[in-house]
Amino acid sequence: MEYFKKIATGSSRHCKPIDQKYSYGTAGFRCRANLLDSVMYRMGILAALRSKQTKATVGVMITASHNPEEDNGVKLVEPMGEMLVPNWEGYASRMANSSDEDLECTVKTVVKEAQVDILAPANVFIARDTRPSSVVLAQSLKDGVTAMEGQLTDYGLLSTPQLHYMVRCYNTKQAYGQHTEQGYYQKLAHAFHSLHKLNDAGGGDYSNQILLDGANGVGALKVMQFLNHLETSLLNITVCNDGSNGKLNEMCGADYVKIQQKPSSGMPSKVAVKCVSFDGDADRIVYFYTDTDQRFHLLDGDKLATLIAGYIQELLTQSGSQLKMGLVQTAYANGSSTKYASETLKVPVACVSTGVKHLHHKAEDFDIGVYFEANGHGTVLYSKNAEEKIQQASQDQSLSNDQRKSATILKQFIDLTNQTVGDALCDLLLVETILWAKRWTVEAWDASYTDLPNRQLKVKVADRTAIQTTDAERQCTRPVGLQDVINSLVANYQTARSFVRPSGTEDVVRVYAEAATREQADKLAYEVAGRVYDLTKGVGDRPVVPTS
């Protein structure tokens, strides 16, 4: 068949590096950019096959998110904007690791197993981040789509959540919105303007001044474009690390701020000013500020989740809507946030394994599911039932004016949300809407609860599969005895917990610890890391508790 001849011809131009192994995880494929040419070509083929199989448009995003500029990656987008389904992750890994000589046979096997109608049309949307390597890799991707005679639309530079949005819009025949960048901005701007008018009693101590760290990535560009659609009086955003001077994610970005627990470089130091940091492809967001005593305060995904869940809960109560809402977290969520959500906000909390796909799937169990990883990646999902009931309540003349108003605010809140995936821009607008409505400063928001001090460490190991876990990664089952050791160490500290889990992308074991004080959290983390090193054939220097 002509398809398979083209696959073989293209493969000779995009040869797989010998002995290089690839694994498709939550973040797709991600590694040094110079190792990805063959992967991109094959993912172009796979995207076309997935489009044929689903009889819908799919997307492919070229990005390595918060990784260094020298890295790159690729991930596929499902027809409704979600991440690639698990069984096709397996096909992705199989194709990426197939030798050049075996690729044609591997594609035929995937076609047979997935029951792909090879004669069906294929339509693929692609986009890329600002990495220098992305342009060349995009061409490799196109070659793969073309080999399968697929149609493609190249959106050029987009944030990851924007591409997810475009795919969903197109497949829902624009019921979700227009599948253009301008349509994306216009939908968000309209909802944001409407919410400010509905919350006309807002303001108070709220400040619209924001210093935004764009991580020298695509998010900086997109925020500046969005501001052209917004009334200037609503938000006063100064974009720092806009890519004009500095490398992508280097000493900046949401991941840097979260892990280093300090402001990004390239940002002016201003006391009590709201600061926001995006990651490289703008699907993560964290807030932070420096108080008058020069102390750094981080408001991460946990703070965003509880703020958004709490506000939606208030609106549901005020509107009289009988809808089931839940908050989904991972083991990395701060213990104080879980307690605040369940005991103060009275919002049910579910815990799942690390990875956005796990949170997204669990959030679908609720009428309204709020999910955030502590790193700032998250969004809100509204079921069809929830959207219909909220729409009905906003027009129900038997309800009071206040009830209809609350339902109308909820309806606009839905439009301000990117339900396909975490979206830093949308999440920023959601947060600013809530702070305006509550008349809150960033300090007032921060004061809703106090995070327990925590520490994250990495232990290099020979084989990360030596670590196995259960209970949403909170309990270690292998090596035998390690969990007992962790429990005994945790028992030495107040309000403490710790867990370990294997990295999904490299041979390291990730260690998390929290306790009543910074000193205790640090000490516990290093103690656990040391025992992990001992029991898993650690590589390099053994972690040692720092002396004060």
Steps between C-alpha positions, in 0.01 A plus 500: 500500500624849412486614865753244613743575217497865606559401864813307404627782278446757773661281763825499305509879537411493871715218634464380858818536711649159576436370854288806591192405705188716520203486735170687457390623842267766639716763332527306174853451370759735644879503470788686333369656178769342282360155580143572391501517119391137453248528782334803341470326165342195660263709714382668182411155370336403830296822515365431152411145604323624812305750292397226259399271787294763685371661179583835657772763511787444743785727607875475547689745721876542476627609841707393798303723736715599801810311381818685397509664158730225363224242551187453298205264489173406341155405625179409320160658565176301491191622307339661807826665599607240757833323523564188294314191623714235678489225236621743234785605731615140458478528122700825518782335695496196273530711186763732646721203593450305180809470282494674162481162328207385716299823499278404208414170669437677833259745337312212338473330839360817662251538216381143556488508882329842519267413210594810305325559168813585305294653216320743731604868484732646764513855633771619738555836675858573603666777701834568669661696779783752464797260518747546212477127423121504463496633143709213358319240709165634374608417146586143604153474651340628180692243298338227709149638453560541128624142470153391610344749255352692792383860491667733747463849642815660638410759764864595551571640845231411755492417867422135569151576639418711195558202269287277722230769479520521118458124461192489722342802333539347155362159598197650679421705188592817692243440775794537741637805320671607179809296409713810444737687725288813477191297589679368808589850619155640425321226696717557808480880478121495470460271802748704707326828416158349578614368838633841601164656417310228687729544803447875500542510879851361468826685530566626851862429593549300180791613282509434126879547486684181399863422420494202266796269441457354152792254540643645176247279326189500287275601791658844515413561135144378540428710810610813317276411206206433732536838670408665169151353546458617860384829646818659632342592833432137596852361519835677520747228398871560457657208314853404607718226347323555169763321291675814380795442731555163665466127440179306532441379858849602612472622862138589433162342445244329723711189559801708607293708742328193645816296555743778595244678721614842380408756232611456142801692380421782263219637716515828693476464877181665621351446845143365523449501122328199344744301291398224262722244333414285195699200383655468154183392315255688727302211647627560855463805720605599852458827691752647743589820683756644741371649825626809684747284693646376169354152550403303191144363478397239242139440400522180297250261345355413842418864572349541153291185539355596838430858390315389187318209668393719791360769271309253284360341816372843611333558162337157505357568844382849407336380179338200665653268241512138617825393338775275633839670507834342589865600526762262358859511627815288495722391788703817441211717619588673825328338798364836612321550167331161525384573854377850406305371200331213681442657843453873431368512143315167543613390154562126449866428420629208290868402467643339186841407362729771368426605143242735354325220313416331834360821648302581188343154488401510868356852468254362246335303784348824634243740357770763554853372547779735604848354455846643550841357549709686757722616213218722373360284219124472522154608396128444566279247320124549466283203403230544237246466782667782694512732200133439421384553861706817537361634170143422611549661841635820343165540316258352754253775591379301802837564666591822674711765327798408718466130413483574127796737530714234670406249230587756231840555662553124492404492131761765418749318721461198272586713197809634678625144555702288259351160580739309273817538706677732745523850350711762676322794337150371579600413855644850550170652386301268728713597800481872425122477459466337842737742675306792348167352614629433852679837518814311600866588485749225426586502872136440595486206262824361640361525853213258426725223638870452573700243307702246692872537416606239248806382311545304177819311414619269224711188553687363198463123471612228261142391427194704599275193465649377828246733661136393483207675666128475575222718651549784248878473550475573873616152609814319381470125436852437362770469617354301788549681829550851360151616598558379858820706506315807370227455762755479781676817381170691463404404857788713629344827380184708555223512238730316265467275199731377227477287189723387216420423137700415187538771237305438182779626276842438658677259737436698814277448802307806611476562874237725661483596867302751703499582869412771752820703440736562211789342691299184570376471139854535365644250745226244437542529122876439518458210743249329271716571195798339672307182569368492143860524381604210722216271392496569124868500402525875487731663247741780591529654844268386778262776617617632836301716741648851472656639816367837614 
